[in-house]
Amino acid sequence: MTQEQKGRICSLLPSATEIVFALGLGDRLVGVTHECDYPLAARQLPIVTRSLLSHEVRDSRDIHRHISGALHQGSSLYVLDQTLLEQLDPELILTQELCDVCAVSYELVEAAVLRLPGKRQVLSLEPTNLDAILATIEQVADAADVSERASTVIAPLRRRIEAVTRVVEGMTVRPRVLAVEWLDPLFTAGHWVPEMVRLAGGQAMGGVEGQPSTQIAWPQVIEADPEIIVLMPCGFTLEHTLAEADKVRFAEEWRRRAGGKLPRVYAVNGSAYFNRPGPRIVDGLEILLEIIHPDIAQARCKGTAWRPLAEGDT
């Protein structure tokens, strides 16, 4: 491996791409996925993956059906451009094993790397909580031989997390919050999201800290009686979520309950601030504080990162 090739990085995970740029390693990043859209500089890099999901498939139900069918048949949801990967010749490849739906599978990456000449390092990032997300920044820094840069990224993120927890410390009123990761069928958000809800001064309903998302039915949601529902479909922008939210009809059934009161419902940019375990997950925590406790948190991100849904819209 020549000196010019040494240090080249290929990111097969949007959150890893964000980490690479946060560490000031953008000049060493030679390839990304079709979903790596942040920061803007990432969009200018060679794309080594593509989705097998048809561009016409946009509805939550249709997406779920296509994904379930592919996984049931043992098919991959993504294609990795082996020829381009060989041309880019990365030394460090960042990937994941947490979810075959969210990114290229580890098995596919491993098979592709075995076909590359010479020695490569494959780093799989598997965070399931906030501490582990911050730890992945250290892992990437270590693998890229810039260990000293990790603390400059992590320290301000920790200070922001601590600032949120200080605001809600000692609060006796903690609203019941349901975070929704998929709309049709309905899935509650898991892994780091229930922890984020707790740190932002809420009680997470349905999801379990550190555990994957789980499917749930609307009657169960109504029985749990959340005071706040946050819609954060995986991979959806705020605009896409708002369009999908119009199809979620539960208000009338909710009103029919004895003494039933509609919860406050919000749509957020899940793709940017909740689904990806990267630095912007701390922005997501701050957004949740704005939503859960509007009386004490200034709504800085309202309209751009989150938006309330009018009563009856859902």
N, C-alpha and C positions, 0 to 999 in steps of 0.2 A: 504494500500500500504506500503510495507516494505521500509526500508531505502535504501536497495540495488536497489529496483525498482525505487525509486524517482530520477528524473532527466534524465531518459532515453528518448532519442529523436529518432523519426522515420521521415525521410525526404521522401516525395513523390514528390519531385521536384528537378531536378539537380542543379538549381541555389541555392536552399535552402541548399543543401548538401555542396556546395562550401562556403556558408556563415557560416555554422556550423563549418567547418574546419578553416576558416579564424578567427573565434572567439576563436579558441583553444578548441573546444568542441568535437573534434573527438572521444575522449574516451567515450563520452556519447551517441554517435550515434550508434544505435543498428540495424537499418534497412534502406535500400535505395531502389530506383527504378532500373529497368534494364537499364536505360539510365544514371545513375549516374556514370560517368567515370573519374571524376576529383575532388580532387587529386587522385593519384594512390591508396591511402589507402582506398578510397571509394569502390574500386572494390573488396575488401576483405570482405565486409560486407554482411550480409544476404539480399537477394533481395526479396521484398514483392510484386512486380508487374511483369506482363509480357504483351507484346503487342499481340493483336489478328491479327495483320497484318502479312501475310505470309512472311517468310524469303526470298522467291523467288521474292517478289515484291520489285524491286529496282528502276524502272524507274519512273520519276516524274509524268507522265501521269497515270501510273498504281496506284501509291500511292494515287494520288488525287481521282481517280475513286473509289478505295476501301474505302477511308475515307469518301467521299461524300455519298456512298451507305450506310455505317454503320450509319452515322449521320442521314440520311434521314429515316432510319428504326427505329431510336431511340435507336440504339445499342451503347454500350460503346466500345471504342477502346482498352481498357485495362482491365485486370483482377487483382484484389487485393486478395492476399493470406490471407484469413481471419484466417485460422488456425495458420499460421506463425506469423501473427500480434498479435494474442492472446498469443502465446508463448513468443514473444519479450516483450510484455506488456509495451509499451512506455507510458510515462506520457504526453509528448508533441509531437504532430503530426503536421508536416509542410506540407501545401498543397496550392492550388490556385483555383481561380474561373475565371481566365482571359481567358483560352482557353482549351476546352475539347479535342482538337487535340494534344496539346503539353504535356499534363500530365493527370493523373487520375482525373476524374471529382470530384468536391466538393461533389456532391450528393452521389457518390459512397463511398467516404471517410466517409461522415457523417453517412451513413447507416452502414458501418463497425464499426465505433466507438460506435454507439448505442448498438452494440452487445457485446462490451467489458464491463466487470464488473468494477464498481468504476468510479471515476471522471477522465476525460481526458481533456486536453486542445488542441483544434484544432486551429491552427493559419493559416489563409489564407492570402497569400501575393499577392497583386494586383498592382504592380507598372506599370505606363505607361510613365514615364519619368525618367531622371537621378536622380533628387532629390528624387523621390519616391523609386528608387532602393536603394539609400544610406539609406533611411529611413527604408527599410526592414531589414537592418543590425541591426538597433536600435531595431526594433520590435522583432527580434529573440533573441537578447541579453537580452531584458527585459523579454521575456517569459521564457528564460532559467535561469533567476536570475543572470545574469552576466552583468548588465547594464553598469558597469564601463569599460568593454572591447570594447564597440561599438566605442568610439572615437579613440581608437588606430588603428582600422581598417579603419574608415571613413576618418580621417584627412589626411593620405597620399593619399587616393584616390581623395579627393578634391584638394589637391595640384597638383596632376597630371592633373586633369581636368583644373585647372586654368592655368597651364603651357601651355597647348594646346591653350587655348583661348587667352593667351597673345601673342603667336606667330602670330596668325592671326588677332589680333586687328588692326583695321584701314585699313585693306586690301580693296582695291577697286575692285580687280579682284577676283571674287568668282565663280568658274566653276559650271555649271549646272550638278547636280549629280542625277542619278537614281539608287536607291538601290533596288535590286530585291530579294524578299523573296521566290518566287517559280517560276520555269521555265516553267512548262507546266501543266495547263495554267499559264499565267504570272500574278504574284502578286507583287505590289510594297510593300516595307517594311513600317511598320507603328510604332505606339507607340513611343519608345525612339530613333529609328534610324534616322528619319528626324531631330531631335534635335542634334544628334551626327554629322550629315552631316553639319549642320549649325555651330556648335561649332568648327568643324574642318576646317572651311573656305570655305564651299561649299553652293550651293543653292539646296535644296532638291526638286526633281521633282516627282510629283505624290503622294507621301505619305504626311500625315498631322500629325504634332506633337501631340502625345497623343491619336491618333485615330488608330483603327485596320488597318491591311493591306487591300489593295483593289485590285480587279482584273482589269487588263488593257490589251489592245490589242497592238500588235506591231505597227500598223499604228498610234495609239495614241502616242506611244513612239517616233516614228520618227517625228511626228508633234511637240512634245515637244522639240525635238532637244537637248538632253543632250550631254554634252561634255565628261562625264565620266559615265560608267555603272559599278556598283559593284554587282556581283552575290553572294548572301549570302543565298541560300536555307535553310529553317528551318530544323535543325537537320543534315545537311550535313557537312562532313569534307571537307577540301580543296581538297583532292584527289577525293572524290565523286562528288564535284562540277565541277572539271575539266572534269571528265568523262561525266557529264550531259551537260556541256557547249558545247560540240562538236555537240549536237543535235539542238542547237539554231541557226537557219539560218536566218539572217536578213541583212547581209552585202550587198548583191546584190540589194535588194529593197532600201536600204539606199543610195547606190551609184547612183541609177536612179533618185533620187531627184535632182532638179536643184541646182547645187552648193553643193550637199550633201557631207559631210565629215564624215568619220567613227569616232565614239567616241573612246576614250580609254576604253578598257574593262578589268576588273579585276575579278578574282575569289578569294574568301576569305574562311577561316574556319568559317562559320556562326555559327555552333554548339557551338564552344568554345568562340567566341568573340562578337557575335551580337544577337543571338536568345535567350540566357539565361540572364535574368536580375539579374546577380550576380556581384561579384567584378571584374571579367575579362571583364566586359563591358567597363571599362576604357582602357584596352588594345585595345579594338575595336576602341575606339576614337582615340588613338594614331596611330593605323593602318590606319584609314581614313585620318589622317593628312599626313602620308607618301604617300598615294595614290593620294590625291587631290593636295598636294603641294610638289612634289618631289624636287623642287628647294630649299626648306628651311628645309625639314625634312629628316633626315638620314633614309635610308631604312633598319632599323634593323630587321624587321620581314619578309622581302621579301624572298620568297622561302619556308618559314616554315609556315607562317600564311596567306600569300597572294601571288598571282602570276599574272603578266599581261598575257593577251591572245594575241597572235600574230594577226596582222591585217588579216582578212579573215577567221580566225578559227571559228568565230561565224557567 
